[in-house]
Amino acid sequence: MKKEIHPQNYRPVVFKDMSNDEIFISRSTVNAKETIEVDGVTYPLVKLEITSSSHPFYTGKQKLVDTAGRVDKFMSRYGDRSKKK
């Protein structure tokens, strides 16, 4: 392996699935602005919208996720472009 090409700042990081509040700890180099305490230890926190614990492919459950009305926001912004003004 080549020397000195791998990051040196690997550390345990907590990843939190915001749709079901499940957390898991993994080693990562990602920059995190928040921290969380798990079992008395403080870790950097990375919030994720969807993970394998909430993704329909892995859970077998279909659920429509429309955070903050993205479809409505898109339609109000762009609407039907085929109509001429």
PyMOL Python script that loads the backbone (N, CA, C, O; Angstrom):
from pymol import cmd

cmd.read_pdbstr("""\
ATOM      1  N   MET A   1       0.831  -1.185   0.000  1.00  0.00           N
ATOM      2  CA  MET A   1       0.000   0.000   0.000  1.00  0.00           C
ATOM      3  C   MET A   1       0.875   1.247   0.000  1.00  0.00           C
ATOM      4  O   MET A   1       1.976   1.257   0.551  1.00  0.00           O
ATOM      5  N   LYS A   2       0.361   2.293  -0.628  1.00  0.00           N
ATOM      6  CA  LYS A   2       1.089   3.555  -0.646  1.00  0.00           C
ATOM      7  C   LYS A   2       1.066   4.192   0.732  1.00  0.00           C
ATOM      8  O   LYS A   2       0.074   4.100   1.455  1.00  0.00           O
ATOM      9  N   LYS A   3       2.143   4.824   1.080  1.00  0.00           N
ATOM     10  CA  LYS A   3       2.263   5.467   2.377  1.00  0.00           C
ATOM     11  C   LYS A   3       1.711   6.892   2.303  1.00  0.00           C
ATOM     12  O   LYS A   3       1.795   7.551   1.267  1.00  0.00           O
ATOM     13  N   GLU A   4       1.146   7.352   3.419  1.00  0.00           N
ATOM     14  CA  GLU A   4       0.706   8.729   3.625  1.00  0.00           C
ATOM     15  C   GLU A   4      -0.386   9.202   2.662  1.00  0.00           C
ATOM     16  O   GLU A   4      -0.445  10.393   2.356  1.00  0.00           O
ATOM     17  N   ILE A   5      -1.258   8.301   2.172  1.00  0.00           N
ATOM     18  CA  ILE A   5      -2.361   8.745   1.322  1.00  0.00           C
ATOM     19  C   ILE A   5      -3.704   8.598   2.031  1.00  0.00           C
ATOM     20  O   ILE A   5      -4.720   9.086   1.536  1.00  0.00           O
ATOM     21  N   HIS A   6      -3.721   7.932   3.183  1.00  0.00           N
ATOM     22  CA  HIS A   6      -4.961   7.707   3.898  1.00  0.00           C
ATOM     23  C   HIS A   6      -5.158   8.778   4.966  1.00  0.00           C
ATOM     24  O   HIS A   6      -4.186   9.220   5.579  1.00  0.00           O
ATOM     25  N   PRO A   7      -6.398   9.201   5.198  1.00  0.00           N
ATOM     26  CA  PRO A   7      -6.649  10.216   6.227  1.00  0.00           C
ATOM     27  C   PRO A   7      -6.227   9.733   7.612  1.00  0.00           C
ATOM     28  O   PRO A   7      -6.315   8.544   7.921  1.00  0.00           O
ATOM     29  N   GLN A   8      -5.775  10.655   8.428  1.00  0.00           N
ATOM     30  CA  GLN A   8      -5.315  10.312   9.768  1.00  0.00           C
ATOM     31  C   GLN A   8      -6.378  10.553  10.836  1.00  0.00           C
ATOM     32  O   GLN A   8      -6.190  10.152  11.985  1.00  0.00           O
ATOM     33  N   ASN A   9      -7.486  11.198  10.485  1.00  0.00           N
ATOM     34  CA  ASN A   9      -8.457  11.597  11.500  1.00  0.00           C
ATOM     35  C   ASN A   9      -9.670  10.668  11.578  1.00  0.00           C
ATOM     36  O   ASN A   9     -10.786  11.142  11.790  1.00  0.00           O
ATOM     37  N   TYR A  10      -9.479   9.368  11.414  1.00  0.00           N
ATOM     38  CA  TYR A  10     -10.572   8.414  11.634  1.00  0.00           C
ATOM     39  C   TYR A  10     -10.927   8.420  13.113  1.00  0.00           C
ATOM     40  O   TYR A  10     -10.051   8.367  13.977  1.00  0.00           O
ATOM     41  N   ARG A  11     -12.216   8.485  13.391  1.00  0.00           N
ATOM     42  CA  ARG A  11     -12.678   8.476  14.762  1.00  0.00           C
ATOM     43  C   ARG A  11     -14.099   7.932  14.795  1.00  0.00           C
ATOM     44  O   ARG A  11     -14.769   7.923  13.763  1.00  0.00           O
ATOM     45  N   PRO A  12     -14.572   7.484  15.936  1.00  0.00           N
ATOM     46  CA  PRO A  12     -15.965   7.035  16.027  1.00  0.00           C
ATOM     47  C   PRO A  12     -16.924   8.223  15.853  1.00  0.00           C
ATOM     48  O   PRO A  12     -16.723   9.288  16.436  1.00  0.00           O
ATOM     49  N   VAL A  13     -17.955   8.018  15.051  1.00  0.00           N
ATOM     50  CA  VAL A  13     -18.953   9.048  14.773  1.00  0.00           C
ATOM     51  C   VAL A  13     -20.332   8.398  14.890  1.00  0.00           C
ATOM     52  O   VAL A  13     -20.522   7.254  14.478  1.00  0.00           O
ATOM     53  N   VAL A  14     -21.299   9.140  15.458  1.00  0.00           N
ATOM     54  CA  VAL A  14     -22.667   8.648  15.560  1.00  0.00           C
ATOM     55  C   VAL A  14     -23.451   9.141  14.354  1.00  0.00           C
ATOM     56  O   VAL A  14     -23.463  10.336  14.062  1.00  0.00           O
ATOM     57  N   PHE A  15     -24.106   8.220  13.652  1.00  0.00           N
ATOM     58  CA  PHE A  15     -24.996   8.550  12.547  1.00  0.00           C
ATOM     59  C   PHE A  15     -26.422   8.327  13.037  1.00  0.00           C
ATOM     60  O   PHE A  15     -26.742   7.256  13.553  1.00  0.00           O
ATOM     61  N   LYS A  16     -27.286   9.342  12.876  1.00  0.00           N
ATOM     62  CA  LYS A  16     -28.658   9.257  13.381  1.00  0.00           C
ATOM     63  C   LYS A  16     -29.640   9.371  12.228  1.00  0.00           C
ATOM     64  O   LYS A  16     -29.600  10.328  11.454  1.00  0.00           O
ATOM     65  N   ASP A  17     -30.525   8.381  12.120  1.00  0.00           N
ATOM     66  CA  ASP A  17     -31.588   8.388  11.121  1.00  0.00           C
ATOM     67  C   ASP A  17     -32.716   9.257  11.674  1.00  0.00           C
ATOM     68  O   ASP A  17     -33.319   8.910  12.690  1.00  0.00           O
ATOM     69  N   MET A  18     -33.007  10.373  11.024  1.00  0.00           N
ATOM     70  CA  MET A  18     -33.984  11.326  11.534  1.00  0.00           C
ATOM     71  C   MET A  18     -35.425  10.844  11.369  1.00  0.00           C
ATOM     72  O   MET A  18     -36.318  11.369  12.034  1.00  0.00           O
ATOM     73  N   SER A  19     -35.677   9.861  10.501  1.00  0.00           N
ATOM     74  CA  SER A  19     -37.044   9.405  10.301  1.00  0.00           C
ATOM     75  C   SER A  19     -37.503   8.427  11.385  1.00  0.00           C
ATOM     76  O   SER A  19     -38.701   8.318  11.644  1.00  0.00           O
ATOM     77  N   ASN A  20     -36.561   7.710  12.025  1.00  0.00           N
ATOM     78  CA  ASN A  20     -36.965   6.783  13.084  1.00  0.00           C
ATOM     79  C   ASN A  20     -36.080   6.881  14.332  1.00  0.00           C
ATOM     80  O   ASN A  20     -36.189   6.046  15.230  1.00  0.00           O
ATOM     81  N   ASP A  21     -35.216   7.879  14.396  1.00  0.00           N
ATOM     82  CA  ASP A  21     -34.345   8.158  15.546  1.00  0.00           C
ATOM     83  C   ASP A  21     -33.410   7.012  15.917  1.00  0.00           C
ATOM     84  O   ASP A  21     -32.955   6.938  17.058  1.00  0.00           O
ATOM     85  N   GLU A  22     -33.118   6.124  14.982  1.00  0.00           N
ATOM     86  CA  GLU A  22     -32.162   5.054  15.249  1.00  0.00           C
ATOM     87  C   GLU A  22     -30.755   5.610  15.057  1.00  0.00           C
ATOM     88  O   GLU A  22     -30.512   6.403  14.147  1.00  0.00           O
ATOM     89  N   ILE A  23     -29.834   5.193  15.914  1.00  0.00           N
ATOM     90  CA  ILE A  23     -28.448   5.649  15.805  1.00  0.00           C
ATOM     91  C   ILE A  23     -27.529   4.449  15.650  1.00  0.00           C
ATOM     92  O   ILE A  23     -27.835   3.344  16.097  1.00  0.00           O
ATOM     93  N   PHE A  24     -26.383   4.696  15.000  1.00  0.00           N
ATOM     94  CA  PHE A  24     -25.336   3.687  14.963  1.00  0.00           C
ATOM     95  C   PHE A  24     -23.996   4.392  14.943  1.00  0.00           C
ATOM     96  O   PHE A  24     -23.869   5.510  14.444  1.00  0.00           O
ATOM     97  N   ILE A  25     -23.010   3.728  15.488  1.00  0.00           N
ATOM     98  CA  ILE A  25     -21.669   4.294  15.611  1.00  0.00           C
ATOM     99  C   ILE A  25     -20.763   3.592  14.619  1.00  0.00           C
ATOM    100  O   ILE A  25     -20.737   2.364  14.529  1.00  0.00           O
ATOM    101  N   SER A  26     -20.021   4.402  13.874  1.00  0.00           N
ATOM    102  CA  SER A  26     -19.075   3.872  12.902  1.00  0.00           C
ATOM    103  C   SER A  26     -17.863   4.797  12.875  1.00  0.00           C
ATOM    104  O   SER A  26     -17.935   5.940  13.326  1.00  0.00           O
ATOM    105  N   ARG A  27     -16.775   4.305  12.357  1.00  0.00           N
ATOM    106  CA  ARG A  27     -15.587   5.158  12.229  1.00  0.00           C
ATOM    107  C   ARG A  27     -15.680   5.938  10.930  1.00  0.00           C
ATOM    108  O   ARG A  27     -16.055   5.391   9.893  1.00  0.00           O
ATOM    109  N   SER A  28     -15.335   7.232  10.993  1.00  0.00           N
ATOM    110  CA  SER A  28     -15.447   8.081   9.825  1.00  0.00           C
ATOM    111  C   SER A  28     -14.521   9.288   9.955  1.00  0.00           C
ATOM    112  O   SER A  28     -14.006   9.584  11.033  1.00  0.00           O
ATOM    113  N   THR A  29     -14.325   9.971   8.839  1.00  0.00           N
ATOM    114  CA  THR A  29     -13.554  11.216   8.829  1.00  0.00           C
ATOM    115  C   THR A  29     -14.453  12.417   8.558  1.00  0.00           C
ATOM    116  O   THR A  29     -13.952  13.528   8.387  1.00  0.00           O
ATOM    117  N   VAL A  30     -15.764  12.220   8.516  1.00  0.00           N
ATOM    118  CA  VAL A  30     -16.702  13.278   8.185  1.00  0.00           C
ATOM    119  C   VAL A  30     -16.652  14.390   9.241  1.00  0.00           C
ATOM    120  O   VAL A  30     -16.494  14.126  10.433  1.00  0.00           O
ATOM    121  N   ASN A  31     -16.792  15.643   8.774  1.00  0.00           N
ATOM    122  CA  ASN A  31     -16.844  16.779   9.693  1.00  0.00           C
ATOM    123  C   ASN A  31     -18.254  16.905  10.238  1.00  0.00           C
ATOM    124  O   ASN A  31     -19.222  16.861   9.479  1.00  0.00           O
ATOM    125  N   ALA A  32     -18.375  17.058  11.540  1.00  0.00           N
ATOM    126  CA  ALA A  32     -19.686  17.170  12.176  1.00  0.00           C
ATOM    127  C   ALA A  32     -19.727  18.424  13.034  1.00  0.00           C
ATOM    128  O   ALA A  32     -18.765  18.751  13.729  1.00  0.00           O
ATOM    129  N   LYS A  33     -20.869  19.127  12.973  1.00  0.00           N
ATOM    130  CA  LYS A  33     -21.018  20.355  13.750  1.00  0.00           C
ATOM    131  C   LYS A  33     -21.637  20.094  15.116  1.00  0.00           C
ATOM    132  O   LYS A  33     -21.455  20.889  16.038  1.00  0.00           O
ATOM    133  N   GLU A  34     -22.365  18.990  15.256  1.00  0.00           N
ATOM    134  CA  GLU A  34     -23.055  18.685  16.509  1.00  0.00           C
ATOM    135  C   GLU A  34     -22.410  17.489  17.183  1.00  0.00           C
ATOM    136  O   GLU A  34     -21.673  16.726  16.559  1.00  0.00           O
ATOM    137  N   THR A  35     -22.703  17.336  18.482  1.00  0.00           N
ATOM    138  CA  THR A  35     -22.235  16.182  19.229  1.00  0.00           C
ATOM    139  C   THR A  35     -23.416  15.551  19.954  1.00  0.00           C
ATOM    140  O   THR A  35     -24.461  16.175  20.143  1.00  0.00           O
ATOM    141  N   ILE A  36     -23.224  14.305  20.351  1.00  0.00           N
ATOM    142  CA  ILE A  36     -24.254  13.580  21.093  1.00  0.00           C
ATOM    143  C   ILE A  36     -23.545  12.690  22.102  1.00  0.00           C
ATOM    144  O   ILE A  36     -22.438  12.212  21.854  1.00  0.00           O
ATOM    145  N   GLU A  37     -24.198  12.471  23.253  1.00  0.00           N
ATOM    146  CA  GLU A  37     -23.635  11.598  24.261  1.00  0.00           C
ATOM    147  C   GLU A  37     -24.337  10.241  24.212  1.00  0.00           C
ATOM    148  O   GLU A  37     -25.561  10.165  24.323  1.00  0.00           O
ATOM    149  N   VAL A  38     -23.568   9.190  24.048  1.00  0.00           N
ATOM    150  CA  VAL A  38     -24.089   7.828  24.001  1.00  0.00           C
ATOM    151  C   VAL A  38     -23.307   7.007  25.019  1.00  0.00           C
ATOM    152  O   VAL A  38     -22.086   6.895  24.922  1.00  0.00           O
ATOM    153  N   ASP A  39     -24.001   6.439  25.987  1.00  0.00           N
ATOM    154  CA  ASP A  39     -23.386   5.619  27.035  1.00  0.00           C
ATOM    155  C   ASP A  39     -22.266   6.353  27.762  1.00  0.00           C
ATOM    156  O   ASP A  39     -21.243   5.756  28.097  1.00  0.00           O
ATOM    157  N   GLY A  40     -22.457   7.637  28.002  1.00  0.00           N
ATOM    158  CA  GLY A  40     -21.486   8.419  28.751  1.00  0.00           C
ATOM    159  C   GLY A  40     -20.299   8.922  27.945  1.00  0.00           C
ATOM    160  O   GLY A  40     -19.398   9.547  28.504  1.00  0.00           O
ATOM    161  N   VAL A  41     -20.282   8.664  26.647  1.00  0.00           N
ATOM    162  CA  VAL A  41     -19.181   9.106  25.784  1.00  0.00           C
ATOM    163  C   VAL A  41     -19.749  10.095  24.770  1.00  0.00           C
ATOM    164  O   VAL A  41     -20.811   9.854  24.196  1.00  0.00           O
ATOM    165  N   THR A  42     -19.045  11.211  24.544  1.00  0.00           N
ATOM    166  CA  THR A  42     -19.488  12.218  23.585  1.00  0.00           C
ATOM    167  C   THR A  42     -18.872  11.934  22.223  1.00  0.00           C
ATOM    168  O   THR A  42     -17.659  11.767  22.090  1.00  0.00           O
ATOM    169  N   TYR A  43     -19.750  11.884  21.198  1.00  0.00           N
ATOM    170  CA  TYR A  43     -19.325  11.610  19.823  1.00  0.00           C
ATOM    171  C   TYR A  43     -19.794  12.733  18.906  1.00  0.00           C
ATOM    172  O   TYR A  43     -20.769  13.416  19.219  1.00  0.00           O
ATOM    173  N   PRO A  44     -19.113  12.934  17.774  1.00  0.00           N
ATOM    174  CA  PRO A  44     -19.661  13.829  16.743  1.00  0.00           C
ATOM    175  C   PRO A  44     -20.938  13.207  16.178  1.00  0.00           C
ATOM    176  O   PRO A  44     -21.040  11.984  16.076  1.00  0.00           O
ATOM    177  N   LEU A  45     -21.918  14.051  15.809  1.00  0.00           N
ATOM    178  CA  LEU A  45     -23.212  13.574  15.328  1.00  0.00           C
ATOM    179  C   LEU A  45     -23.432  13.991  13.883  1.00  0.00           C
ATOM    180  O   LEU A  45     -23.266  15.158  13.529  1.00  0.00           O
ATOM    181  N   VAL A  46     -23.808  13.021  13.048  1.00  0.00           N
ATOM    182  CA  VAL A  46     -24.177  13.273  11.657  1.00  0.00           C
ATOM    183  C   VAL A  46     -25.617  12.834  11.490  1.00  0.00           C
ATOM    184  O   VAL A  46     -25.943  11.671  11.727  1.00  0.00           O
ATOM    185  N   LYS A  47     -26.494  13.763  11.080  1.00  0.00           N
ATOM    186  CA  LYS A  47     -27.913  13.450  10.908  1.00  0.00           C
ATOM    187  C   LYS A  47     -28.170  13.053   9.462  1.00  0.00           C
ATOM    188  O   LYS A  47     -27.722  13.724   8.532  1.00  0.00           O
ATOM    189  N   LEU A  48     -28.900  11.947   9.281  1.00  0.00           N
ATOM    190  CA  LEU A  48     -29.223  11.429   7.960  1.00  0.00           C
ATOM    191  C   LEU A  48     -30.733  11.372   7.792  1.00  0.00           C
ATOM    192  O   LEU A  48     -31.446  11.058   8.744  1.00  0.00           O
ATOM    193  N   GLU A  49     -31.227  11.667   6.610  1.00  0.00           N
ATOM    194  CA  GLU A  49     -32.657  11.607   6.345  1.00  0.00           C
ATOM    195  C   GLU A  49     -33.153  10.168   6.233  1.00  0.00           C
ATOM    196  O   GLU A  49     -34.256   9.849   6.676  1.00  0.00           O
ATOM    197  N   ILE A  50     -32.338   9.309   5.644  1.00  0.00           N
ATOM    198  CA  ILE A  50     -32.768   7.924   5.426  1.00  0.00           C
ATOM    199  C   ILE A  50     -31.548   7.011   5.486  1.00  0.00           C
ATOM    200  O   ILE A  50     -30.478   7.344   4.976  1.00  0.00           O
ATOM    201  N   THR A  51     -31.732   5.851   6.120  1.00  0.00           N
ATOM    202  CA  THR A  51     -30.667   4.852   6.198  1.00  0.00           C
ATOM    203  C   THR A  51     -31.283   3.490   5.882  1.00  0.00           C
ATOM    204  O   THR A  51     -32.459   3.404   5.528  1.00  0.00           O
ATOM    205  N   SER A  52     -30.505   2.453   6.006  1.00  0.00           N
ATOM    206  CA  SER A  52     -31.029   1.118   5.729  1.00  0.00           C
ATOM    207  C   SER A  52     -32.102   0.709   6.730  1.00  0.00           C
ATOM    208  O   SER A  52     -32.900  -0.184   6.444  1.00  0.00           O
ATOM    209  N   SER A  53     -32.137   1.350   7.902  1.00  0.00           N
ATOM    210  CA  SER A  53     -33.163   0.996   8.883  1.00  0.00           C
ATOM    211  C   SER A  53     -34.516   1.623   8.566  1.00  0.00           C
ATOM    212  O   SER A  53     -35.526   1.236   9.154  1.00  0.00           O
ATOM    213  N   SER A  54     -34.553   2.592   7.638  1.00  0.00           N
ATOM    214  CA  SER A  54     -35.830   3.208   7.290  1.00  0.00           C
ATOM    215  C   SER A  54     -36.123   3.183   5.788  1.00  0.00           C
ATOM    216  O   SER A  54     -37.206   3.592   5.370  1.00  0.00           O
ATOM    217  N   HIS A  55     -35.198   2.719   4.986  1.00  0.00           N
ATOM    218  CA  HIS A  55     -35.396   2.691   3.532  1.00  0.00           C
ATOM    219  C   HIS A  55     -36.363   1.568   3.165  1.00  0.00           C
ATOM    220  O   HIS A  55     -36.219   0.449   3.656  1.00  0.00           O
ATOM    221  N   PRO A  56     -37.356   1.853   2.301  1.00  0.00           N
ATOM    222  CA  PRO A  56     -38.353   0.838   1.935  1.00  0.00           C
ATOM    223  C   PRO A  56     -37.767  -0.440   1.333  1.00  0.00           C
ATOM    224  O   PRO A  56     -38.331  -1.518   1.522  1.00  0.00           O
ATOM    225  N   PHE A  57     -36.665  -0.343   0.624  1.00  0.00           N
ATOM    226  CA  PHE A  57     -36.065  -1.530   0.030  1.00  0.00           C
ATOM    227  C   PHE A  57     -35.622  -2.516   1.107  1.00  0.00           C
ATOM    228  O   PHE A  57     -35.794  -3.725   0.948  1.00  0.00           O
ATOM    229  N   TYR A  58     -35.058  -2.014   2.191  1.00  0.00           N
ATOM    230  CA  TYR A  58     -34.540  -2.871   3.251  1.00  0.00           C
ATOM    231  C   TYR A  58     -35.616  -3.257   4.267  1.00  0.00           C
ATOM    232  O   TYR A  58     -35.554  -4.340   4.849  1.00  0.00           O
ATOM    233  N   THR A  59     -36.596  -2.386   4.484  1.00  0.00           N
ATOM    234  CA  THR A  59     -37.620  -2.673   5.491  1.00  0.00           C
ATOM    235  C   THR A  59     -38.806  -3.427   4.921  1.00  0.00           C
ATOM    236  O   THR A  59     -39.527  -4.088   5.669  1.00  0.00           O
ATOM    237  N   GLY A  60     -39.029  -3.345   3.615  1.00  0.00           N
ATOM    238  CA  GLY A  60     -40.169  -3.995   2.996  1.00  0.00           C
ATOM    239  C   GLY A  60     -41.457  -3.211   3.155  1.00  0.00           C
ATOM    240  O   GLY A  60     -42.524  -3.691   2.772  1.00  0.00           O
ATOM    241  N   LYS A  61     -41.377  -2.017   3.712  1.00  0.00           N
ATOM    242  CA  LYS A  61     -42.554  -1.174   3.915  1.00  0.00           C
ATOM    243  C   LYS A  61     -42.459   0.034   2.988  1.00  0.00           C
ATOM    244  O   LYS A  61     -41.429   0.705   2.925  1.00  0.00           O
ATOM    245  N   GLN A  62     -43.536   0.296   2.278  1.00  0.00           N
ATOM    246  CA  GLN A  62     -43.594   1.470   1.431  1.00  0.00           C
ATOM    247  C   GLN A  62     -44.176   2.617   2.232  1.00  0.00           C
ATOM    248  O   GLN A  62     -45.188   2.459   2.915  1.00  0.00           O
ATOM    249  N   LYS A  63     -43.538   3.765   2.148  1.00  0.00           N
ATOM    250  CA  LYS A  63     -44.089   4.933   2.806  1.00  0.00           C
ATOM    251  C   LYS A  63     -43.684   6.147   2.005  1.00  0.00           C
ATOM    252  O   LYS A  63     -42.546   6.250   1.548  1.00  0.00           O
ATOM    253  N   LEU A  64     -44.606   7.056   1.837  1.00  0.00           N
ATOM    254  CA  LEU A  64     -44.365   8.266   1.070  1.00  0.00           C
ATOM    255  C   LEU A  64     -43.724   9.296   1.972  1.00  0.00           C
ATOM    256  O   LEU A  64     -44.303   9.702   2.980  1.00  0.00           O
ATOM    257  N   VAL A  65     -42.530   9.716   1.609  1.00  0.00           N
ATOM    258  CA  VAL A  65     -41.831  10.723   2.386  1.00  0.00           C
ATOM    259  C   VAL A  65     -41.825  12.010   1.579  1.00  0.00           C
ATOM    260  O   VAL A  65     -41.161  12.101   0.546  1.00  0.00           O
ATOM    261  N   ASP A  66     -42.555  12.988   2.046  1.00  0.00           N
ATOM    262  CA  ASP A  66     -42.599  14.291   1.384  1.00  0.00           C
ATOM    263  C   ASP A  66     -42.292  15.340   2.439  1.00  0.00           C
ATOM    264  O   ASP A  66     -43.198  15.964   2.993  1.00  0.00           O
ATOM    265  N   THR A  67     -41.007  15.528   2.711  1.00  0.00           N
ATOM    266  CA  THR A  67     -40.626  16.466   3.755  1.00  0.00           C
ATOM    267  C   THR A  67     -40.839  17.886   3.286  1.00  0.00           C
ATOM    268  O   THR A  67     -40.354  18.288   2.228  1.00  0.00           O
ATOM    269  N   ALA A  68     -41.560  18.632   4.074  1.00  0.00           N
ATOM    270  CA  ALA A  68     -41.808  20.064   3.860  1.00  0.00           C
ATOM    271  C   ALA A  68     -42.512  20.339   2.543  1.00  0.00           C
ATOM    272  O   ALA A  68     -42.317  21.407   1.962  1.00  0.00           O
ATOM    273  N   GLY A  69     -43.331  19.405   2.049  1.00  0.00           N
ATOM    274  CA  GLY A  69     -44.122  19.649   0.848  1.00  0.00           C
ATOM    275  C   GLY A  69     -43.292  19.945  -0.386  1.00  0.00           C
ATOM    276  O   GLY A  69     -43.579  20.900  -1.107  1.00  0.00           O
ATOM    277  N   ARG A  70     -42.277  19.148  -0.639  1.00  0.00           N
ATOM    278  CA  ARG A  70     -41.382  19.403  -1.770  1.00  0.00           C
ATOM    279  C   ARG A  70     -42.118  19.363  -3.105  1.00  0.00           C
ATOM    280  O   ARG A  70     -41.815  20.147  -4.004  1.00  0.00           O
ATOM    281  N   VAL A  71     -43.086  18.449  -3.240  1.00  0.00           N
ATOM    282  CA  VAL A  71     -43.830  18.354  -4.497  1.00  0.00           C
ATOM    283  C   VAL A  71     -44.658  19.609  -4.701  1.00  0.00           C
ATOM    284  O   VAL A  71     -44.670  20.175  -5.794  1.00  0.00           O
ATOM    285  N   ASP A  72     -45.349  20.050  -3.658  1.00  0.00           N
ATOM    286  CA  ASP A  72     -46.152  21.272  -3.752  1.00  0.00           C
ATOM    287  C   ASP A  72     -45.270  22.485  -4.035  1.00  0.00           C
ATOM    288  O   ASP A  72     -45.639  23.356  -4.822  1.00  0.00           O
ATOM    289  N   LYS A  73     -44.133  22.538  -3.408  1.00  0.00           N
ATOM    290  CA  LYS A  73     -43.202  23.649  -3.618  1.00  0.00           C
ATOM    291  C   LYS A  73     -42.732  23.676  -5.078  1.00  0.00           C
ATOM    292  O   LYS A  73     -42.659  24.738  -5.697  1.00  0.00           O
ATOM    293  N   PHE A  74     -42.415  22.496  -5.616  1.00  0.00           N
ATOM    294  CA  PHE A  74     -41.978  22.409  -7.007  1.00  0.00           C
ATOM    295  C   PHE A  74     -43.088  22.859  -7.954  1.00  0.00           C
ATOM    296  O   PHE A  74     -42.849  23.636  -8.878  1.00  0.00           O
ATOM    297  N   MET A  75     -44.305  22.363  -7.717  1.00  0.00           N
ATOM    298  CA  MET A  75     -45.425  22.710  -8.600  1.00  0.00           C
ATOM    299  C   MET A  75     -45.748  24.193  -8.526  1.00  0.00           C
ATOM    300  O   MET A  75     -46.071  24.797  -9.549  1.00  0.00           O
ATOM    301  N   SER A  76     -45.670  24.794  -7.355  1.00  0.00           N
ATOM    302  CA  SER A  76     -45.954  26.226  -7.257  1.00  0.00           C
ATOM    303  C   SER A  76     -44.859  27.052  -7.913  1.00  0.00           C
ATOM    304  O   SER A  76     -45.125  28.129  -8.447  1.00  0.00           O
ATOM    305  N   ARG A  77     -43.655  26.563  -7.876  1.00  0.00           N
ATOM    306  CA  ARG A  77     -42.549  27.314  -8.461  1.00  0.00           C
ATOM    307  C   ARG A  77     -42.524  27.170  -9.986  1.00  0.00           C
ATOM    308  O   ARG A  77     -42.362  28.157 -10.704  1.00  0.00           O
ATOM    309  N   TYR A  78     -42.685  25.949 -10.471  1.00  0.00           N
ATOM    310  CA  TYR A  78     -42.544  25.705 -11.901  1.00  0.00           C
ATOM    311  C   TYR A  78     -43.870  25.428 -12.599  1.00  0.00           C
ATOM    312  O   TYR A  78     -44.031  25.740 -13.779  1.00  0.00           O
ATOM    313  N   GLY A  79     -44.811  24.848 -11.881  1.00  0.00           N
ATOM    314  CA  GLY A  79     -46.148  24.609 -12.416  1.00  0.00           C
ATOM    315  C   GLY A  79     -46.134  23.858 -13.732  1.00  0.00           C
ATOM    316  O   GLY A  79     -45.299  22.982 -13.960  1.00  0.00           O
ATOM    317  N   ASP A  80     -47.068  24.212 -14.586  1.00  0.00           N
ATOM    318  CA  ASP A  80     -47.179  23.571 -15.892  1.00  0.00           C
ATOM    319  C   ASP A  80     -46.486  24.463 -16.915  1.00  0.00           C
ATOM    320  O   ASP A  80     -47.049  25.480 -17.319  1.00  0.00           O
ATOM    321  N   ARG A  81     -45.305  24.112 -17.332  1.00  0.00           N
ATOM    322  CA  ARG A  81     -44.508  24.922 -18.256  1.00  0.00           C
ATOM    323  C   ARG A  81     -45.032  24.858 -19.685  1.00  0.00           C
ATOM    324  O   ARG A  81     -44.618  25.662 -20.520  1.00  0.00           O
ATOM    325  N   SER A  82     -45.930  23.924 -19.992  1.00  0.00           N
ATOM    326  CA  SER A  82     -46.437  23.816 -21.357  1.00  0.00           C
ATOM    327  C   SER A  82     -47.428  24.921 -21.687  1.00  0.00           C
ATOM    328  O   SER A  82     -47.650  25.217 -22.861  1.00  0.00           O
ATOM    329  N   LYS A  83     -48.026  25.534 -20.679  1.00  0.00           N
ATOM    330  CA  LYS A  83     -48.953  26.638 -20.910  1.00  0.00           C
ATOM    331  C   LYS A  83     -48.171  27.888 -21.280  1.00  0.00           C
ATOM    332  O   LYS A  83     -47.165  28.206 -20.645  1.00  0.00           O
ATOM    333  N   LYS A  84     -48.624  28.587 -22.289  1.00  0.00           N
ATOM    334  CA  LYS A  84     -47.972  29.833 -22.691  1.00  0.00           C
ATOM    335  C   LYS A  84     -48.651  30.990 -21.995  1.00  0.00           C
ATOM    336  O   LYS A  84     -49.863  30.967 -21.785  1.00  0.00           O
ATOM    337  N   LYS A  85     -47.905  31.972 -21.647  1.00  0.00           N
ATOM    338  CA  LYS A  85     -48.450  33.156 -20.965  1.00  0.00           C
ATOM    339  C   LYS A  85     -49.076  34.122 -21.935  1.00  0.00           C
ATOM    340  O   LYS A  85     -49.580  35.168 -21.527  1.00  0.00           O
TER     341      LYS A  85
END
""", "prot")
cmd.dss("prot")
cmd.show_as("cartoon", "prot")
cmd.util.cbc("prot")
cmd.orient("prot")
